[in-house]
Amino acid sequence: MIFPSLLSGLLLFSPPLPLPAAASFDSEYAGRSTAAVRLLSSMAAPPVARKVRHEMEMFGDVRVDNYYWLRDDSRSNPDVLSYLNSENEYTDQAMSSVKQFEDKLYAEIRGRIEESDISAPIRRGSYYYYEKTLQGKEYILHCRRLITDETSSVHDFMPIGPEAPKEQVILDENVKAQGHVYYRIGAFKASPNNKLIAYAEDIKGDEIYTVYVIDADKGTAVGNPLKSVTSNIEWAGDDTLLYITMDEILRPDKVWSHKLLSEQSSDKCLYHEKDDMFSVDLQASESKQYIFVGSESKNTRFLYYLDICNQEGGLRTLTPRVYGIDTSASHRGNHFFIKRRSEDFYNSELVYCSVDNPSETKMLLQHRESVKIQDFQLFSGHIAVYERENGLPIITMYSLPPIGEAIGPLRDGRTIDFIDSIYSVETEESEFSSAILRFAYSSLKTPPSVYDYDMNSGISVLKKMKPVLGGFESSNYVTKREWAVASDGTKIPISVLYNKNLAKLDGSDPLLLYGYGSYEACIDPSFKGSLLSLVDRGFIYAIAHIRGGGEMGRKWYEDGKLLKKINTFTDFIASAEYLIENKYCSREKLSINGRSAGGLLIGAVLNMRPDLFKAAVAMVPFVDVVTTMLDPTIPLTTSEWEEWGDPRKREYYYYMKSYSPFDNVRAQNYPNILVTAGLNDPRVLYSEPAKFVAKLRATKTDDNMLLFKCELGAGHFSKSGRFEKLREDALTYAFILKALDLVPHASS
């Protein structure tokens, strides 16, 4: 809470003094030692946030937060905004000595992008839908073409000549984004008859959407927009939309049915989830005959289903609400297929049941100790099962008997062979009636690719590989998997990338180590073109697949959450030590990076082992864990208790306090640190990283860089434009190179 009576008229920060201009620095001070550079940097006094004592007591324990005043739920307090602006100005000044180099990095990163490009088309009914980008334009165009005899194959999707079907530009985001600092389309869905398009629009970055319906041919509005909703929408026939609204803490809690041309105020509420530990979601079956309404917490998920052809019947129960049972489903013929997880089958099993009797399930694919069933995709004649084994994704295909015939346990599956030893695979939209599975593939050295896999023949066809300009050659890079050993003997997988022509592997190479380790998320080694700007300068890039993530199965997640959360941080430290011991880098050349819950990771390990790293970047970091988890009025807090614990209970309070980055800042030397935030972020309040930086400034004992960048017109995912986003990478890499004293001189 902010106390206006205390803050009114107070000067809450000290303004910085100017740094030397970039040009004069490069010419006059090129070649100076790092110490000399720091001496020059010390000429600029960083903003110092005013201390306003705020006490919080729990279980007789008093925590003092001198920067609590920085939290403003309205995000309009002039004192807070002035402080954030001052931090941004200080960061600009501190980085001015390498601004030309940062701009060079940006131009280099952007120069690898084929700016005019087109996505692999997706067939929906009589049309191919695709996304298109144009030279110099920040946003995409949503397009389609009518399927003719000449375009019945995706290979001939773009025929030329007078008979070629005309391209329809349904929605140009560049036009819609005009006048907005931030613009994002969160959903773009065609009605079953392809006559209408529903799209969800966010113009602030706060993830509160407005849904519009337009005529696909004319582009004209159909009815009034749906306001203050999520981006989770589904068509239930050609004249009905299902959508979700949120409560006052932005928890998705209600599912609504909207008849086109009617007013939102007259919409029918299909389901209201009153338990604030649960949130609702929507998912259409591949058959497009049913829509599933899920209500889930971090441990439990139960399902209802809506028959699109019999909507008057309302929602019906598919899987019951049983704590610890997590389910997801799809439909084929007269059966529902269900993925089910519990403590007994923690890596999930697949079952099926009759549409007429959902309570009686039969086994389709049993639980296995070493293989996690992550997802599945249904077709009229096949099922594709997305699995994980030994930290890597697998796709296994099974044939299904004709619809209407008896189904038995899945046998004789066929897996897809991938070209890299470590890689990333994701589901893509496919046609239910076909035998072609579409999937997305990439690795640390293989650009994003879209494949069509024939489940009958076992043949994969590359449909689209994202171009990488600037002379990129995949053969110049090496990817491998290493295994660190945690203090309890657990082996931690690490994905590694380097340029074989530049990396010396003798301990002298600079290295960037990335980590996340929360929410069962799998940070698979996928391609990121901007990383080449580091790797092609001799950097090694590594991802530590630490506990708390889901890379090694459900238990990997369970062993890195709640009262085992510290495993996440010690795994990361063990990974860093392994890389040093095995000559990938040294402490003086080791930088680390994490985002959101990965920013919590960075904050925690900085407090625990600041001596181990030379530079750290914490992006939109969740760093004030105890205070946030004690405040149920903050978005996401209540649903997060099953992830982090409920600090209203003594055991969780003290455990959480033991690692919460803000609570554990102390008087010691820290490495060079860059912290980012988004003012409109609904997931991690901007005040968390702001307070973390303020406390670090007042407490740490070194003169290393501590910079804070708050995007005032964005949310959790930074700026919205495809080129604007690259500025964040350029700043991050310039900071790391500056911290490691690796920025080339202006004359070189």
Legacy VTK file of the C-alpha trace (Angstrom):
# vtk DataFile Version 3.0
C-alpha trace
ASCII
DATASET POLYDATA
POINTS 748 float
0.000 0.000 0.000
1.184 3.556 -0.754
0.802 6.291 1.833
0.173 9.561 -0.085
0.370 11.652 3.067
3.937 10.495 3.630
5.099 10.781 0.044
3.495 13.982 -1.149
6.114 16.504 -2.127
9.083 14.347 -1.054
12.124 13.970 -3.282
12.308 10.187 -3.468
15.503 9.850 -5.457
18.704 11.667 -6.275
19.140 12.494 -9.978
22.211 11.145 -11.757
25.071 13.235 -13.013
25.977 13.009 -16.709
28.468 10.530 -18.118
30.897 11.404 -20.924
29.293 11.276 -24.375
29.714 8.027 -26.323
31.827 9.568 -29.079
34.312 11.223 -26.730
34.545 8.042 -24.653
35.370 5.883 -27.642
38.021 8.267 -28.962
39.589 9.508 -25.751
39.262 6.544 -23.423
39.569 3.556 -25.779
42.153 1.167 -24.408
41.740 2.224 -20.783
41.579 -0.554 -18.219
38.344 -1.766 -16.695
39.288 0.042 -13.488
39.620 3.291 -15.408
36.244 2.740 -17.020
34.715 2.194 -13.589
36.343 5.375 -12.342
34.672 7.265 -15.160
31.372 5.527 -14.483
31.552 6.609 -10.852
31.174 10.208 -12.060
27.471 9.465 -12.513
25.652 9.005 -9.230
22.846 6.451 -9.674
19.316 7.242 -8.526
18.972 6.538 -4.831
15.460 5.656 -3.775
14.292 7.374 -0.593
13.781 5.012 2.337
10.311 5.037 3.857
10.150 2.450 6.623
7.404 -0.124 6.179
7.159 -3.026 8.633
5.505 -6.371 7.960
5.097 -8.908 10.759
4.342 -12.609 10.508
4.837 -15.266 13.200
6.575 -12.649 15.346
9.105 -12.022 12.581
9.364 -8.399 11.432
10.532 -7.670 7.899
11.385 -4.077 7.042
10.761 -2.960 3.446
12.077 0.570 2.956
10.946 0.623 -0.678
7.374 -0.548 -0.349
6.266 2.892 -1.516
7.374 1.993 -5.044
4.318 -0.216 -5.474
1.438 1.644 -7.084
-1.410 -0.468 -8.424
-2.637 2.409 -10.592
0.841 2.760 -12.154
0.303 6.528 -12.274
1.960 7.858 -9.106
4.157 10.751 -10.324
6.865 10.079 -7.729
7.119 6.440 -8.779
7.146 7.305 -12.483
9.828 9.927 -11.899
11.967 7.363 -10.137
11.516 4.814 -12.944
12.347 7.444 -15.555
15.444 8.396 -13.604
16.573 4.770 -13.547
16.043 4.519 -17.301
18.051 7.683 -17.847
20.852 6.398 -15.641
20.958 3.136 -17.586
21.137 5.060 -20.862
23.979 7.159 -19.484
25.873 4.210 -18.057
25.591 2.395 -21.398
26.360 5.469 -23.505
30.020 4.483 -23.748
28.995 1.387 -25.723
25.883 2.802 -27.424
27.478 2.662 -30.858
28.388 -0.966 -30.246
24.872 -1.716 -28.975
23.456 -0.194 -32.163
25.858 -2.321 -34.173
24.609 -5.427 -32.357
21.027 -4.448 -33.067
21.746 -3.932 -36.776
23.600 -7.239 -36.855
20.762 -9.144 -35.151
18.145 -7.550 -37.386
20.311 -8.191 -40.434
19.915 -11.950 -39.990
16.141 -11.701 -40.440
14.433 -12.172 -43.784
12.106 -9.231 -43.254
9.720 -10.129 -46.077
8.645 -13.680 -45.363
5.675 -16.009 -45.206
4.759 -18.814 -42.817
3.948 -22.373 -43.825
0.257 -22.275 -44.795
-2.349 -24.128 -42.754
-5.363 -25.642 -44.483
-8.719 -24.781 -42.929
-11.657 -25.875 -45.027
-11.451 -24.272 -48.468
-8.584 -21.925 -47.614
-4.900 -21.830 -46.861
-4.226 -19.441 -43.993
-0.795 -17.974 -43.402
1.082 -15.066 -41.849
3.177 -12.632 -43.821
5.808 -10.069 -42.906
6.962 -7.129 -45.022
10.259 -5.294 -45.256
10.590 -2.729 -42.482
7.221 -3.521 -40.895
7.046 -4.380 -37.189
3.915 -6.533 -37.294
2.446 -9.384 -39.301
-0.320 -9.595 -41.885
-2.919 -12.350 -41.510
-3.740 -13.684 -44.984
-5.448 -16.492 -46.837
-5.920 -17.888 -50.338
-8.732 -19.974 -51.741
-7.763 -23.581 -52.477
-8.152 -24.469 -56.136
-7.147 -27.512 -58.166
-3.792 -25.806 -58.739
-3.260 -25.123 -55.040
-4.551 -28.382 -53.591
-0.975 -29.211 -52.629
0.875 -26.984 -50.211
3.833 -27.332 -52.590
1.804 -25.337 -55.151
0.376 -22.992 -52.579
1.851 -19.855 -54.215
1.208 -20.330 -57.944
1.834 -17.483 -60.325
-0.081 -16.378 -63.386
-3.495 -14.910 -64.142
-5.340 -17.941 -62.757
-3.661 -17.799 -59.357
-6.144 -17.294 -56.504
-6.053 -13.807 -55.084
-4.432 -13.225 -51.722
-6.754 -11.859 -49.065
-5.178 -9.714 -46.387
-7.685 -10.244 -43.605
-5.916 -8.241 -40.912
-2.840 -6.017 -41.098
-1.464 -5.591 -37.587
0.682 -2.689 -38.769
-2.469 -0.701 -39.498
-4.135 -1.719 -36.244
-1.023 -0.871 -34.219
-0.896 2.726 -35.399
-1.202 5.107 -32.467
-0.327 2.432 -29.906
2.992 2.024 -28.102
2.140 -1.650 -27.612
0.062 -3.937 -29.828
-0.486 -7.674 -29.713
-2.952 -10.098 -31.268
-3.434 -12.942 -28.794
-5.851 -15.030 -30.879
-6.889 -15.143 -34.540
-9.563 -17.744 -35.289
-11.726 -18.362 -38.337
-15.315 -19.533 -37.927
-16.052 -23.091 -39.129
-17.515 -21.776 -42.404
-14.552 -19.368 -42.833
-16.849 -16.363 -43.223
-15.887 -14.673 -39.958
-12.710 -14.007 -38.013
-12.491 -13.467 -34.258
-9.317 -11.877 -32.953
-8.182 -10.758 -29.495
-6.306 -7.452 -29.150
-4.102 -6.128 -26.309
-2.958 -2.501 -26.608
-1.172 -2.120 -23.261
0.700 -5.303 -22.465
-1.496 -5.982 -19.425
-2.969 -9.110 -21.076
-6.523 -7.769 -20.832
-7.961 -8.275 -24.303
-10.762 -6.962 -26.463
-12.226 -9.486 -28.917
-13.468 -8.300 -32.310
-15.396 -10.263 -34.932
-15.018 -9.196 -38.566
-16.307 -10.323 -41.937
-13.351 -12.199 -43.469
-13.994 -10.895 -46.982
-14.986 -7.313 -46.234
-13.020 -6.656 -43.055
-16.068 -4.960 -41.532
-17.054 -5.378 -37.886
-19.772 -7.864 -36.962
-21.475 -6.732 -33.777
-19.804 -4.969 -30.874
-16.487 -6.101 -29.387
-16.192 -8.203 -26.246
-14.290 -6.200 -23.646
-12.039 -7.095 -20.693
-11.596 -10.739 -21.643
-8.717 -13.190 -22.048
-7.306 -14.264 -25.407
-8.705 -17.778 -24.901
-11.634 -17.952 -27.361
-13.276 -20.767 -29.333
-15.951 -20.893 -32.016
-18.976 -23.023 -31.096
-20.530 -23.121 -34.552
-20.665 -20.219 -37.000
-22.668 -17.822 -34.835
-21.407 -18.438 -31.285
-18.180 -17.605 -29.487
-17.060 -18.932 -26.138
-14.790 -16.638 -24.149
-13.413 -16.112 -20.640
-13.477 -13.159 -18.268
-11.338 -12.512 -15.184
-12.021 -11.464 -11.636
-10.529 -8.448 -9.866
-7.130 -10.173 -9.465
-7.077 -11.113 -13.165
-7.831 -14.786 -12.495
-9.741 -16.351 -15.422
-12.881 -17.435 -13.603
-15.926 -17.362 -15.905
-16.771 -18.991 -19.242
-19.350 -17.228 -21.396
-21.336 -18.029 -24.527
-21.845 -15.103 -26.918
-24.337 -15.091 -29.788
-23.127 -12.849 -32.571
-24.889 -9.484 -32.910
-26.113 -9.674 -29.312
-24.799 -7.441 -26.526
-22.126 -8.739 -24.175
-24.376 -7.911 -21.228
-26.836 -10.566 -22.406
-24.267 -13.357 -22.748
-24.813 -16.636 -20.919
-22.359 -17.687 -18.202
-21.622 -21.381 -18.725
-19.319 -21.832 -15.757
-18.047 -19.826 -12.786
-15.012 -21.098 -10.875
-15.273 -19.661 -7.371
-12.176 -21.285 -5.858
-9.401 -18.712 -6.189
-6.786 -21.474 -6.478
-8.272 -22.463 -9.851
-8.434 -20.808 -13.286
-10.525 -21.795 -16.305
-9.546 -22.419 -19.918
-11.059 -23.496 -23.243
-9.889 -26.045 -25.813
-11.651 -27.328 -28.929
-11.263 -30.977 -29.901
-9.415 -31.707 -33.137
-12.694 -33.101 -34.468
-14.302 -29.680 -33.825
-17.358 -31.422 -32.365
-16.697 -30.587 -28.721
-15.258 -27.792 -26.639
-13.616 -28.684 -23.341
-13.780 -26.337 -20.393
-10.968 -26.982 -17.956
-10.547 -25.688 -14.425
-7.063 -26.099 -13.052
-4.723 -25.367 -10.201
-1.043 -26.278 -10.192
-1.895 -29.839 -9.069
-5.425 -30.517 -10.255
-7.371 -30.173 -13.494
-10.906 -31.373 -14.197
-12.988 -31.073 -17.354
-16.424 -30.319 -18.680
-17.472 -30.684 -22.297
-19.905 -28.869 -24.564
-21.466 -30.620 -27.539
-21.359 -27.946 -30.246
-24.384 -29.498 -31.973
-26.377 -29.540 -28.728
-25.382 -26.400 -26.861
-28.726 -26.162 -25.124
-27.631 -29.160 -23.096
-24.942 -27.015 -21.482
-21.714 -28.247 -19.942
-21.419 -31.853 -18.837
-18.809 -33.430 -16.593
-16.056 -35.377 -18.308
-13.556 -35.816 -15.465
-14.487 -35.209 -11.810
-12.925 -32.646 -9.498
-10.475 -34.762 -7.485
-7.493 -33.100 -5.837
-4.209 -34.247 -7.360
-5.760 -35.620 -10.568
-4.823 -33.637 -13.680
-6.619 -34.357 -16.969
-6.769 -33.112 -20.558
-8.872 -34.545 -23.367
-9.842 -34.726 -27.007
-12.454 -36.511 -29.093
-12.733 -38.960 -32.016
-15.843 -40.785 -33.199
-17.804 -41.995 -30.191
-14.896 -41.790 -27.752
-13.148 -39.263 -25.584
-9.385 -39.695 -25.184
-7.952 -38.495 -21.860
-4.437 -37.848 -20.573
-4.460 -38.366 -16.832
-1.864 -37.713 -14.124
-1.796 -38.382 -10.377
0.711 -39.271 -7.661
0.375 -42.923 -8.687
0.950 -42.287 -12.409
2.973 -39.107 -12.151
4.291 -39.215 -15.741
0.702 -39.584 -17.029
-1.261 -42.316 -18.754
-3.686 -42.289 -21.680
-7.188 -43.708 -21.330
-10.368 -43.573 -23.382
-14.077 -43.757 -22.683
-17.363 -43.780 -24.506
-19.047 -40.433 -25.131
-22.161 -42.010 -23.641
-20.390 -43.199 -20.475
-17.406 -40.971 -19.590
-17.062 -42.419 -16.079
-15.897 -45.815 -17.383
-12.373 -45.526 -18.788
-10.114 -48.121 -20.403
-6.337 -48.134 -20.739
-4.780 -46.852 -23.935
-1.138 -46.220 -22.948
0.164 -47.091 -19.500
2.278 -44.943 -17.205
6.043 -45.492 -17.482
8.689 -44.565 -14.934
11.134 -43.101 -17.449
8.805 -41.634 -20.098
6.582 -38.634 -19.515
3.474 -38.226 -21.680
3.404 -34.512 -22.294
0.596 -34.139 -24.839
-1.260 -35.955 -27.595
-2.888 -35.069 -30.894
-5.809 -36.959 -32.416
-6.533 -37.730 -36.074
-9.295 -39.731 -37.696
-6.944 -42.696 -38.093
-3.984 -41.969 -35.812
-2.851 -40.579 -32.494
0.447 -38.709 -32.085
1.847 -38.843 -28.548
4.327 -36.178 -27.462
6.627 -37.692 -24.853
9.867 -36.935 -23.000
12.662 -39.347 -22.157
16.092 -38.586 -20.755
15.409 -34.865 -21.075
14.506 -34.888 -24.780
11.143 -34.688 -26.583
9.867 -37.631 -28.630
6.892 -37.982 -30.979
5.412 -41.463 -31.237
2.703 -42.307 -33.765
0.104 -45.042 -33.377
-2.534 -46.230 -35.830
-6.116 -46.318 -34.592
-8.869 -48.684 -35.811
-11.558 -47.163 -38.032
-14.041 -44.955 -36.219
-16.823 -47.098 -34.769
-14.638 -50.173 -34.232
-13.302 -51.350 -30.884
-10.187 -49.652 -29.502
-7.456 -51.483 -27.628
-4.171 -50.549 -25.929
-1.700 -48.733 -28.179
1.008 -50.948 -29.657
3.751 -50.822 -32.286
4.327 -47.103 -32.188
6.649 -45.378 -34.640
8.916 -42.525 -33.538
10.330 -39.720 -35.635
14.089 -39.446 -36.074
15.525 -35.958 -35.576
18.724 -34.553 -37.048
20.313 -33.089 -33.884
21.433 -34.676 -30.636
19.630 -31.968 -28.619
16.625 -30.157 -30.016
13.133 -28.724 -29.502
9.828 -30.042 -30.884
6.408 -28.409 -30.627
2.912 -29.246 -31.822
1.421 -27.438 -34.801
-2.111 -27.321 -36.139
-2.873 -30.330 -38.351
-5.932 -31.560 -40.264
-7.958 -34.045 -38.242
-9.104 -35.942 -41.341
-5.596 -36.393 -42.766
-2.679 -38.700 -41.999
-0.225 -35.788 -42.001
1.187 -34.604 -38.690
2.646 -31.117 -38.734
5.271 -30.225 -36.122
7.764 -27.445 -35.463
11.422 -28.309 -34.954
14.615 -26.448 -34.170
17.839 -26.790 -32.240
20.499 -24.406 -30.991
22.042 -24.592 -34.487
19.030 -25.496 -36.663
16.660 -22.618 -37.536
12.923 -22.955 -36.824
11.480 -25.488 -39.243
8.010 -26.820 -40.027
7.660 -30.451 -41.091
4.796 -32.538 -42.416
5.136 -36.164 -41.345
3.167 -38.863 -43.157
2.025 -41.208 -40.410
1.384 -43.987 -42.931
4.720 -43.946 -44.743
6.913 -42.536 -41.979
8.321 -39.857 -44.296
8.962 -36.284 -43.109
8.850 -33.390 -45.564
10.348 -30.004 -44.698
7.712 -27.379 -45.505
9.457 -24.273 -44.237
12.757 -23.348 -42.626
13.106 -19.817 -41.347
15.847 -18.083 -43.328
18.887 -16.839 -41.416
20.834 -14.229 -43.349
24.367 -12.950 -42.838
26.283 -16.018 -43.950
24.932 -18.406 -41.320
26.175 -21.991 -41.727
24.843 -24.580 -39.303
27.947 -26.728 -39.805
30.066 -24.068 -38.055
28.387 -24.787 -34.725
28.598 -27.594 -32.220
25.802 -28.607 -29.858
26.172 -31.147 -27.105
24.724 -32.262 -23.817
26.744 -32.240 -20.630
25.748 -33.483 -17.164
26.582 -31.659 -13.961
26.195 -33.384 -10.600
24.259 -31.689 -7.810
25.267 -31.985 -4.158
22.720 -34.758 -3.618
24.099 -36.746 -6.572
21.373 -35.772 -9.058
22.634 -35.405 -12.632
21.661 -32.067 -14.193
21.516 -31.891 -18.014
23.158 -28.880 -19.666
22.709 -27.980 -23.336
25.765 -26.350 -24.911
26.330 -24.374 -28.129
29.560 -22.929 -29.531
31.246 -21.980 -32.793
33.786 -24.699 -33.515
36.071 -22.198 -35.249
36.192 -19.771 -32.314
35.753 -21.624 -29.016
39.060 -22.612 -27.456
37.575 -24.789 -24.684
40.549 -24.135 -22.428
38.746 -22.124 -19.756
39.357 -18.769 -21.407
36.090 -18.567 -23.372
33.283 -16.268 -22.202
30.032 -18.077 -21.463
26.366 -17.158 -21.006
24.393 -19.590 -18.845
20.590 -19.480 -18.970
18.158 -21.039 -16.502
14.488 -21.140 -15.538
13.424 -24.078 -13.366
9.762 -23.481 -12.442
6.170 -24.433 -13.345
7.258 -27.725 -14.966
8.297 -25.661 -17.999
10.681 -27.342 -20.435
13.396 -24.985 -21.694
14.396 -27.093 -24.649
17.426 -26.089 -26.757
15.774 -24.144 -29.576
17.157 -21.704 -32.113
17.546 -18.017 -31.318
19.190 -16.021 -34.083
20.279 -13.150 -31.874
22.530 -15.497 -29.871
24.815 -15.737 -32.882
26.002 -12.224 -32.035
27.540 -13.694 -28.900
28.555 -17.121 -30.184
30.227 -15.627 -33.242
32.309 -13.502 -30.864
33.631 -16.602 -29.162
30.964 -17.045 -26.494
29.701 -20.402 -25.380
25.973 -20.534 -24.681
24.530 -23.035 -22.217
21.124 -23.893 -20.749
20.979 -25.536 -17.317
17.905 -27.795 -17.234
17.474 -27.532 -13.494
14.880 -29.051 -11.185
11.593 -27.196 -10.990
11.296 -27.479 -14.764
9.779 -30.472 -16.541
12.607 -31.585 -18.811
13.250 -34.849 -16.940
9.644 -35.706 -16.073
7.109 -34.815 -13.426
9.356 -35.692 -10.467
11.936 -33.244 -11.803
9.331 -30.555 -11.254
8.189 -31.854 -7.871
11.787 -31.859 -6.626
12.184 -28.156 -7.412
9.068 -26.568 -5.927
7.512 -25.788 -2.534
9.839 -26.971 0.265
12.358 -28.280 -2.290
12.685 -25.021 -4.213
16.287 -24.450 -3.177
17.240 -27.426 -5.396
16.550 -25.132 -8.350
19.214 -22.702 -7.217
21.824 -25.232 -6.108
21.382 -27.126 -9.401
22.171 -23.927 -11.275
25.230 -23.266 -9.118
26.398 -26.860 -9.673
25.955 -26.372 -13.420
28.034 -23.206 -13.357
30.765 -24.906 -11.342
30.761 -27.874 -13.730
31.249 -25.591 -16.739
34.168 -23.901 -15.002
35.765 -27.175 -13.895
35.477 -28.587 -17.414
37.188 -25.607 -19.053
34.171 -24.090 -20.751
34.828 -20.787 -18.980
36.176 -19.158 -15.834
34.473 -17.104 -13.142
35.819 -13.933 -14.758
34.108 -14.891 -18.021
30.828 -16.324 -16.726
27.571 -14.413 -17.229
24.070 -15.624 -16.344
20.559 -14.811 -17.501
16.992 -15.669 -16.499
13.511 -14.282 -17.044
10.443 -14.067 -14.760
10.679 -17.123 -12.473
14.106 -17.491 -14.051
14.779 -13.993 -12.741
14.014 -15.322 -9.269
16.681 -17.931 -9.973
19.190 -15.224 -10.893
18.380 -13.152 -7.817
18.686 -16.144 -5.510
22.040 -17.378 -6.841
23.440 -13.840 -6.787
22.773 -13.717 -3.050
24.061 -17.234 -2.498
27.193 -17.184 -4.666
27.965 -13.691 -5.970
31.629 -14.706 -6.326
30.801 -17.236 -9.025
29.654 -14.820 -11.737
31.007 -11.777 -13.539
27.684 -10.492 -14.900
23.994 -11.228 -14.460
20.832 -10.215 -16.301
17.515 -10.664 -14.452
14.575 -9.918 -16.745
11.150 -9.099 -15.241
12.314 -11.054 -12.176
10.016 -12.428 -9.487
12.212 -11.366 -6.566
9.931 -10.275 -3.713
8.517 -13.721 -3.074
7.301 -13.458 0.511
5.540 -10.098 0.180
3.865 -11.097 -3.066
2.734 -14.501 -1.842
1.257 -12.888 1.286
-0.940 -10.561 -0.790
-3.958 -12.331 -2.342
-5.039 -9.102 -4.055
-2.115 -9.337 -6.492
-2.790 -11.154 -9.782
-1.817 -14.841 -9.751
-0.938 -14.991 -6.034
-3.640 -17.396 -4.873
-3.072 -19.810 -7.755
0.669 -19.742 -7.069
0.465 -21.144 -3.525
0.696 -24.664 -4.930
3.914 -23.694 -6.716
5.763 -21.756 -4.026
3.816 -22.484 -0.859
1.471 -20.416 1.266
3.542 -18.149 3.551
0.566 -17.735 5.872
1.788 -21.106 7.161
4.897 -20.910 9.341
6.914 -23.597 7.555
6.447 -22.029 4.150
6.986 -18.501 5.424
10.437 -19.195 6.829
11.477 -21.442 3.930
10.405 -18.853 1.376
12.127 -16.098 3.314
15.357 -18.111 3.261
15.696 -17.727 -0.526
13.542 -14.728 -1.521
16.038 -12.490 -3.372
14.750 -9.182 -1.966
14.821 -10.458 1.608
18.351 -11.847 1.291
20.235 -8.903 -0.191
23.162 -8.266 2.135
26.367 -6.279 2.425
28.707 -8.120 0.081
30.255 -7.716 -3.343
27.951 -8.506 -6.259
28.812 -8.914 -9.950
27.643 -6.508 -12.670
23.839 -6.679 -12.819
21.171 -5.576 -15.304
17.516 -5.812 -14.236
14.479 -5.207 -16.466
10.751 -4.651 -15.845
7.515 -3.751 -17.640
5.256 -1.136 -16.096
2.071 -2.881 -17.287
3.243 -6.372 -16.347
0.355 -8.309 -14.690
2.539 -11.321 -13.842
5.461 -9.713 -12.026
4.680 -6.242 -10.691
7.247 -3.703 -11.876
7.802 -2.771 -8.218
9.486 -6.101 -7.450
12.550 -5.546 -9.673
12.493 -1.820 -8.811
12.681 -2.558 -5.080
15.330 -5.234 -5.616
17.572 -2.756 -7.433
16.992 -0.038 -4.816
17.932 -2.384 -1.976
20.989 -3.699 -3.819
22.192 -0.128 -4.383
21.862 0.723 -0.728
23.470 -2.486 0.519
26.131 -3.935 -1.773
29.774 -3.142 -1.139
31.221 -3.067 -4.682
31.319 -0.484 -7.471
30.205 -2.835 -10.253
27.421 -1.817 -12.619
23.843 -2.090 -11.369
21.400 -0.989 -14.041
17.613 -1.015 -14.215
15.514 -0.697 -17.379
11.731 -0.386 -17.036
9.662 -0.406 -20.220
6.900 2.099 -19.493
4.713 0.998 -22.402
4.979 -2.778 -22.180
4.175 -5.769 -19.984
5.751 -9.086 -19.118
6.964 -9.904 -22.612
8.744 -6.646 -23.428
7.853 -4.552 -26.460
5.471 -5.918 -29.049
7.097 -5.113 -32.392
9.314 -7.819 -33.900
12.211 -5.374 -34.354
11.552 -3.492 -31.108
12.038 -6.774 -29.236
15.517 -7.097 -30.695
16.555 -3.933 -28.870
16.268 -5.862 -25.621
18.676 -8.516 -26.894
21.100 -5.859 -28.127
21.059 -4.101 -24.743
21.505 -7.399 -22.878
24.456 -8.503 -24.997
26.091 -5.080 -24.944
25.816 -5.051 -21.163
27.358 -8.516 -20.848
30.212 -7.673 -23.218
30.842 -4.401 -21.385
30.836 -6.169 -18.022
33.307 -8.752 -19.310
35.471 -5.991 -20.816
34.993 -7.467 -24.299
33.569 -4.494 -26.192
35.913 -3.785 -29.118
37.475 -0.343 -29.303
35.999 2.131 -31.724
39.019 1.856 -34.004
38.925 -1.953 -34.181
LINES 1 749
748 0 1 2 3 4 5 6 7 8 9 10 11 12 13 14 15 16 17 18 19 20 21 22 23 24 25 26 27 28 29 30 31 32 33 34 35 36 37 38 39 40 41 42 43 44 45 46 47 48 49 50 51 52 53 54 55 56 57 58 59 60 61 62 63 64 65 66 67 68 69 70 71 72 73 74 75 76 77 78 79 80 81 82 83 84 85 86 87 88 89 90 91 92 93 94 95 96 97 98 99 100 101 102 103 104 105 106 107 108 109 110 111 112 113 114 115 116 117 118 119 120 121 122 123 124 125 126 127 128 129 130 131 132 133 134 135 136 137 138 139 140 141 142 143 144 145 146 147 148 149 150 151 152 153 154 155 156 157 158 159 160 161 162 163 164 165 166 167 168 169 170 171 172 173 174 175 176 177 178 179 180 181 182 183 184 185 186 187 188 189 190 191 192 193 194 195 196 197 198 199 200 201 202 203 204 205 206 207 208 209 210 211 212 213 214 215 216 217 218 219 220 221 222 223 224 225 226 227 228 229 230 231 232 233 234 235 236 237 238 239 240 241 242 243 244 245 246 247 248 249 250 251 252 253 254 255 256 257 258 259 260 261 262 263 264 265 266 267 268 269 270 271 272 273 274 275 276 277 278 279 280 281 282 283 284 285 286 287 288 289 290 291 292 293 294 295 296 297 298 299 300 301 302 303 304 305 306 307 308 309 310 311 312 313 314 315 316 317 318 319 320 321 322 323 324 325 326 327 328 329 330 331 332 333 334 335 336 337 338 339 340 341 342 343 344 345 346 347 348 349 350 351 352 353 354 355 356 357 358 359 360 361 362 363 364 365 366 367 368 369 370 371 372 373 374 375 376 377 378 379 380 381 382 383 384 385 386 387 388 389 390 391 392 393 394 395 396 397 398 399 400 401 402 403 404 405 406 407 408 409 410 411 412 413 414 415 416 417 418 419 420 421 422 423 424 425 426 427 428 429 430 431 432 433 434 435 436 437 438 439 440 441 442 443 444 445 446 447 448 449 450 451 452 453 454 455 456 457 458 459 460 461 462 463 464 465 466 467 468 469 470 471 472 473 474 475 476 477 478 479 480 481 482 483 484 485 486 487 488 489 490 491 492 493 494 495 496 497 498 499 500 501 502 503 504 505 506 507 508 509 510 511 512 513 514 515 516 517 518 519 520 521 522 523 524 525 526 527 528 529 530 531 532 533 534 535 536 537 538 539 540 541 542 543 544 545 546 547 548 549 550 551 552 553 554 555 556 557 558 559 560 561 562 563 564 565 566 567 568 569 570 571 572 573 574 575 576 577 578 579 580 581 582 583 584 585 586 587 588 589 590 591 592 593 594 595 596 597 598 599 600 601 602 603 604 605 606 607 608 609 610 611 612 613 614 615 616 617 618 619 620 621 622 623 624 625 626 627 628 629 630 631 632 633 634 635 636 637 638 639 640 641 642 643 644 645 646 647 648 649 650 651 652 653 654 655 656 657 658 659 660 661 662 663 664 665 666 667 668 669 670 671 672 673 674 675 676 677 678 679 680 681 682 683 684 685 686 687 688 689 690 691 692 693 694 695 696 697 698 699 700 701 702 703 704 705 706 707 708 709 710 711 712 713 714 715 716 717 718 719 720 721 722 723 724 725 726 727 728 729 730 731 732 733 734 735 736 737 738 739 740 741 742 743 744 745 746 747
